[in-house]
Amino acid sequence: MTDLLVTILAALAGALIGTVFFAGLWWTTRRGLGSPRPARWFLGSLLLRGVVALAGFYWVAGSQWQRLLPCLVGFVLARVMVCRRAQTEDLYAA
């Protein structure tokens, strides 16, 4: 594959990892705050999201660390998108 295609695929994979991570955080926050045992929700979610994100980064990077930068850029962009989506849904939910 060409370097550009690999870079784009790494960024898309990072966006997918970031979407799962930050959407999971948003979902956990909504569920955990109404739970009688919020610490379990937050701790369990942190462990699960962290393992998924680290495994995803490890898988994307493979044996080439240069793939990690576009993956992290996609991860951060996913954070921005999930935050915007969460804000608009909260506005309409109230």
TORTI-912292 format. One record per atom (N, C-alpha, C): residue number from 1; x, y, z; residue in three letters; atom name. Coordinates in nm, 3 decimals, padded with zeros to 5 digits, always signed. Atoms other than C-alpha are relative to their C-alpha. Layout:
BEGIN
num,x,y,z,residu,atome
NUM,X,Y,Z,ALA,CA
...
***
This chain:
BEGIN
num,x,y,z,residu,atome
1,+00.084,-00.119,+00.000,MET,N
1,+00.000,+00.000,+00.000,MET,CA
1,+00.088,+00.125,+00.000,MET,C
2,-00.075,-00.125,-00.001,THR,N
2,+00.104,+00.356,-00.047,THR,CA
2,+00.000,+00.059,+00.141,THR,C
3,-00.012,-00.062,-00.132,ASP,N
3,+00.211,+00.564,+00.250,ASP,CA
3,-00.122,+00.086,+00.033,ASP,C
4,+00.117,-00.085,-00.022,LEU,N
4,-00.082,+00.803,+00.205,LEU,CA
4,-00.122,-00.083,+00.041,LEU,C
5,+00.113,+00.087,-00.033,LEU,N
5,-00.337,+00.521,+00.213,LEU,CA
5,+00.015,-00.057,+00.141,LEU,C
6,-00.024,+00.052,-00.135,VAL,N
6,-00.178,+00.371,+00.524,VAL,CA
6,-00.026,+00.109,+00.104,VAL,C
7,+00.021,-00.111,-00.092,THR,N
7,-00.184,+00.713,+00.692,THR,CA
7,-00.149,+00.028,+00.017,THR,C
8,+00.144,-00.024,-00.007,ILE,N
8,-00.550,+00.765,+00.607,ILE,CA
8,-00.071,-00.111,+00.076,ILE,C
9,+00.061,+00.112,-00.072,LEU,N
9,-00.644,+00.418,+00.729,LEU,CA
9,+00.033,+00.004,+00.149,LEU,C
10,-00.038,-00.012,-00.142,ALA,N
10,-00.453,+00.474,+01.054,ALA,CA
10,-00.081,+00.110,+00.067,ALA,C
11,+00.080,-00.108,-00.056,ALA,N
11,-00.636,+00.803,+01.108,ALA,CA
11,-00.146,-00.043,+00.017,ALA,C
12,+00.138,+00.050,-00.012,LEU,N
12,-00.973,+00.637,+01.040,LEU,CA
12,-00.013,-00.100,+00.114,LEU,C
13,+00.001,+00.094,-00.112,ALA,N
13,-00.886,+00.358,+01.282,ALA,CA
13,+00.006,+00.075,+00.132,ALA,C
14,-00.007,-00.081,-00.122,GLY,N
14,-00.792,+00.618,+01.543,GLY,CA
14,-00.133,+00.069,+00.028,GLY,C
15,+00.130,-00.062,-00.019,ALA,N
15,-01.124,+00.794,+01.485,ALA,CA
15,-00.101,-00.102,+00.053,ALA,C
16,+00.089,+00.105,-00.049,LEU,N
16,-01.306,+00.465,+01.540,LEU,CA
16,+00.031,-00.032,+00.147,LEU,C
17,-00.039,+00.026,-00.139,ILE,N
17,-01.110,+00.395,+01.858,ILE,CA
17,-00.044,+00.114,+00.089,ILE,C
18,+00.040,-00.116,-00.078,GLY,N
18,-01.175,+00.748,+01.980,GLY,CA
18,-00.150,+00.009,+00.018,GLY,C
19,+00.145,-00.001,-00.010,THR,N
19,-01.545,+00.724,+01.903,THR,CA
19,-00.048,-00.099,+00.103,THR,C
20,+00.038,+00.102,-00.100,VAL,N
20,-01.576,+00.404,+02.104,VAL,CA
20,+00.038,+00.047,+00.139,VAL,C
21,-00.047,-00.044,-00.131,PHE,N
21,-01.371,+00.550,+02.389,PHE,CA
21,-00.087,+00.113,+00.057,PHE,C
22,+00.070,-00.117,-00.054,PHE,N
22,-01.547,+00.886,+02.422,PHE,CA
22,-00.151,-00.018,+00.004,PHE,C
23,+00.143,+00.030,-00.010,ALA,N
23,-01.897,+00.761,+02.344,ALA,CA
23,-00.025,-00.089,+00.121,ALA,C
24,+00.011,+00.082,-00.121,GLY,N
24,-01.840,+00.500,+02.614,GLY,CA
24,+00.009,+00.083,+00.126,GLY,C
25,-00.011,-00.090,-00.115,LEU,N
25,-01.734,+00.773,+02.853,LEU,CA
25,-00.129,+00.079,+00.020,LEU,C
26,+00.125,-00.077,-00.007,TRP,N
26,-02.044,+00.978,+02.771,TRP,CA
26,-00.113,-00.088,+00.052,TRP,C
27,+00.104,+00.092,-00.043,TRP,N
27,-02.270,+00.675,+02.814,TRP,CA
27,+00.017,-00.036,+00.148,TRP,C
28,-00.028,+00.033,-00.140,THR,N
28,-02.102,+00.582,+03.144,THR,CA
28,-00.037,+00.114,+00.092,THR,C
29,+00.033,-00.116,-00.082,THR,N
29,-02.143,+00.934,+03.277,THR,CA
29,-00.151,+00.011,+00.020,THR,C
30,+00.146,-00.008,-00.009,ARG,N
30,-02.513,+00.933,+03.200,ARG,CA
30,-00.057,-00.112,+00.088,ARG,C
31,+00.049,+00.113,-00.079,ARG,N
31,-02.568,+00.587,+03.351,ARG,CA
31,+00.053,+00.004,+00.143,ARG,C
32,-00.064,+00.006,-00.131,GLY,N
32,-02.325,+00.621,+03.641,GLY,CA
32,-00.053,+00.100,+00.099,GLY,C
33,+00.049,-00.103,-00.092,LEU,N
33,-02.464,+00.942,+03.783,LEU,CA
33,-00.135,-00.035,+00.061,LEU,C
34,+00.129,+00.040,-00.054,GLY,N
34,-02.806,+00.786,+03.830,GLY,CA
34,+00.003,-00.134,+00.072,GLY,C
35,-00.014,+00.133,-00.060,SER,N
35,-02.673,+00.461,+03.973,SER,CA
35,+00.023,+00.010,+00.151,SER,C
36,-00.031,+00.002,-00.143,PRO,N
36,-02.666,+00.369,+04.342,PRO,CA
36,+00.147,-00.030,+00.029,PRO,C
37,-00.143,+00.030,-00.016,ARG,N
37,-02.306,+00.250,+04.289,ARG,CA
37,+00.078,+00.055,-00.120,ARG,C
38,-00.067,-00.059,+00.117,PRO,N
38,-02.143,+00.495,+04.049,PRO,CA
38,+00.147,-00.037,-00.013,PRO,C
39,-00.143,+00.034,+00.007,ALA,N
39,-01.787,+00.394,+04.140,ALA,CA
39,+00.022,-00.125,-00.083,ALA,C
40,-00.013,+00.122,+00.081,ARG,N
40,-01.841,+00.052,+03.984,ARG,CA
40,-00.013,+00.032,-00.149,ARG,C
41,+00.019,-00.038,+00.140,TRP,N
41,-01.968,+00.208,+03.663,TRP,CA
41,+00.127,+00.068,-00.055,TRP,C
42,-00.113,-00.078,+00.049,PHE,N
42,-01.679,+00.452,+03.634,PHE,CA
42,+00.129,-00.082,-00.004,PHE,C
43,-00.121,+00.081,-00.001,LEU,N
43,-01.405,+00.208,+03.731,LEU,CA
43,-00.004,-00.107,-00.109,LEU,C
44,+00.014,+00.103,+00.104,GLY,N
44,-01.535,-00.070,+03.508,GLY,CA
44,+00.012,+00.059,-00.139,GLY,C
45,-00.007,-00.066,+00.130,SER,N
45,-01.579,+00.169,+03.219,SER,CA
45,+00.142,+00.045,-00.032,SER,C
46,-00.138,-00.045,+00.021,LEU,N
46,-01.231,+00.315,+03.264,LEU,CA
46,+00.089,-00.117,-00.042,LEU,C
47,-00.082,+00.117,+00.032,LEU,N
47,-01.072,-00.031,+03.259,LEU,CA
47,-00.033,-00.052,-00.140,LEU,C
48,+00.041,+00.054,+00.129,LEU,N
48,-01.273,-00.151,+02.960,LEU,CA
48,+00.040,+00.094,-00.114,LEU,C
49,-00.034,-00.096,+00.104,ARG,N
49,-01.227,+00.168,+02.756,ARG,CA
49,+00.152,+00.010,-00.018,ARG,C
50,-00.146,-00.008,+00.009,GLY,N
50,-00.856,+00.182,+02.839,GLY,CA
50,+00.060,-00.120,-00.070,GLY,C
51,-00.050,+00.121,+00.064,VAL,N
51,-00.795,-00.178,+02.737,VAL,CA
51,-00.032,+00.001,-00.149,VAL,C
52,+00.037,-00.004,+00.142,VAL,N
52,-00.987,-00.133,+02.411,VAL,CA
52,+00.085,+00.102,-00.075,VAL,C
53,-00.079,-00.104,+00.068,ALA,N
53,-00.804,+00.190,+02.326,ALA,CA
53,+00.146,-00.042,-00.015,ALA,C
54,-00.140,+00.042,+00.010,LEU,N
54,-00.458,+00.053,+02.406,LEU,CA
54,+00.019,-00.115,-00.097,LEU,C
55,-00.008,+00.111,+00.095,ALA,N
55,-00.524,-00.268,+02.216,ALA,CA
55,-00.017,+00.050,-00.143,ALA,C
56,+00.018,-00.057,+00.133,GLY,N
56,-00.648,-00.065,+01.921,GLY,CA
56,+00.123,+00.074,-00.049,GLY,C
57,-00.123,-00.070,+00.037,PHE,N
57,-00.341,+00.158,+01.921,PHE,CA
57,+00.112,-00.099,-00.031,PHE,C
58,-00.104,+00.102,+00.022,TYR,N
58,-00.115,-00.146,+01.948,TYR,CA
58,-00.022,-00.070,-00.134,TYR,C
59,+00.032,+00.069,+00.124,TRP,N
59,-00.295,-00.317,+01.660,TRP,CA
59,+00.028,+00.089,-00.121,TRP,C
60,-00.021,-00.092,+00.112,VAL,N
60,-00.286,-00.009,+01.435,VAL,CA
60,+00.149,+00.023,-00.022,VAL,C
61,-00.142,-00.029,+00.014,ALA,N
61,+00.080,+00.065,+01.505,ALA,CA
61,+00.076,-00.119,-00.055,ALA,C
62,-00.073,+00.118,+00.046,GLY,N
62,+00.191,-00.291,+01.444,GLY,CA
62,+00.145,+00.012,+00.038,GLY,C
63,-00.143,-00.014,-00.029,SER,N
63,+00.565,-00.277,+01.415,SER,CA
63,+00.054,+00.133,-00.051,SER,C
64,-00.042,-00.129,+00.053,GLN,N
64,+00.572,+00.077,+01.274,GLN,CA
64,-00.058,+00.113,+00.085,GLN,C
65,+00.046,-00.106,-00.090,TRP,N
65,+00.553,+00.363,+01.521,TRP,CA
65,-00.053,+00.121,-00.077,TRP,C
66,+00.043,-00.116,+00.077,GLN,N
66,+00.490,+00.614,+01.239,GLN,CA
66,-00.152,+00.000,-00.022,GLN,C
67,+00.146,+00.008,+00.013,ARG,N
67,+00.128,+00.493,+01.216,ARG,CA
67,-00.071,+00.056,+00.122,ARG,C
68,+00.063,-00.043,-00.125,LEU,N
68,+00.067,+00.605,+01.572,LEU,CA
68,-00.044,+00.146,-00.004,LEU,C
69,+00.036,-00.141,+00.004,LEU,N
69,+00.062,+00.979,+01.499,LEU,CA
69,-00.134,+00.023,-00.071,LEU,C
70,+00.132,-00.021,+00.060,PRO,N
70,-00.228,+00.972,+01.248,PRO,CA
70,-00.111,-00.068,+00.079,PRO,C
71,+00.099,+00.067,-00.084,CYS,N
71,-00.405,+00.727,+01.477,CYS,CA
71,-00.040,+00.089,+00.117,CYS,C
72,+00.030,-00.091,-00.111,LEU,N
72,-00.378,+00.971,+01.768,LEU,CA
72,-00.074,+00.124,-00.047,LEU,C
73,+00.073,-00.114,+00.054,VAL,N
73,-00.494,+01.258,+01.548,VAL,CA
73,-00.147,-00.037,-00.022,VAL,C
74,+00.137,+00.046,+00.016,GLY,N
74,-00.803,+01.057,+01.455,GLY,CA
74,-00.070,-00.017,+00.133,GLY,C
75,+00.056,+00.017,-00.134,PHE,N
75,-00.857,+00.976,+01.822,PHE,CA
75,-00.045,+00.135,+00.057,PHE,C
76,+00.033,-00.133,-00.051,VAL,N
76,-00.851,+01.346,+01.918,VAL,CA
76,-00.116,+00.062,-00.078,VAL,C
77,+00.111,-00.052,+00.080,LEU,N
77,-01.079,+01.442,+01.629,LEU,CA
77,-00.132,-00.067,+00.038,LEU,C
78,+00.121,+00.070,-00.046,ALA,N
78,-01.326,+01.178,+01.745,ALA,CA
78,-00.049,+00.058,+00.131,ALA,C
79,+00.040,-00.064,-00.125,ARG,N
79,-01.325,+01.343,+02.087,ARG,CA
79,-00.080,+00.126,-00.026,ARG,C
80,+00.069,-00.124,+00.035,VAL,N
80,-01.426,+01.673,+01.932,VAL,CA
80,-00.140,-00.031,-00.052,VAL,C
81,+00.129,+00.034,+00.060,MET,N
81,-01.705,+01.509,+01.733,MET,CA
81,-00.098,-00.055,+00.103,MET,C
82,+00.088,+00.057,-00.102,VAL,N
82,-01.843,+01.309,+02.026,VAL,CA
82,-00.044,+00.108,+00.098,VAL,C
83,+00.037,-00.110,-00.090,CYS,N
83,-01.835,+01.618,+02.251,CYS,CA
83,-00.107,+00.089,-00.063,CYS,C
84,+00.101,-00.081,+00.067,ARG,N
84,-02.029,+01.819,+01.994,ARG,CA
84,-00.133,-00.073,-00.007,ARG,C
85,+00.123,+00.080,+00.008,ARG,N
85,-02.281,+01.539,+01.949,ARG,CA
85,-00.067,-00.008,+00.137,ARG,C
86,+00.055,+00.010,-00.135,ALA,N
86,-02.326,+01.501,+02.325,ALA,CA
86,-00.062,+00.133,+00.044,ALA,C
87,+00.055,-00.131,-00.037,GLN,N
87,-02.384,+01.876,+02.369,GLN,CA
87,-00.132,+00.024,-00.070,GLN,C
88,+00.125,-00.024,+00.073,THR,N
88,-02.652,+01.890,+02.099,THR,CA
88,-00.111,-00.092,+00.052,THR,C
89,+00.101,+00.089,-00.054,GLU,N
89,-02.832,+01.586,+02.240,GLU,CA
89,-00.046,+00.045,+00.138,GLU,C
90,+00.038,-00.049,-00.131,ASP,N
90,-02.824,+01.732,+02.590,ASP,CA
90,-00.090,+00.123,-00.011,ASP,C
91,+00.085,-00.117,+00.018,LEU,N
91,-02.976,+02.056,+02.461,LEU,CA
91,-00.142,-00.039,-00.035,LEU,C
92,+00.134,+00.042,+00.041,TYR,N
92,-03.266,+01.873,+02.301,TYR,CA
92,-00.069,-00.088,+00.102,TYR,C
93,+00.058,+00.089,-00.102,ALA,N
93,-03.316,+01.635,+02.594,ALA,CA
93,-00.065,+00.079,+00.113,ALA,C
94,+00.051,-00.078,-00.113,ALA,N
94,-03.387,+01.914,+02.843,ALA,CA
94,-00.136,+00.058,-00.024,ALA,C
***
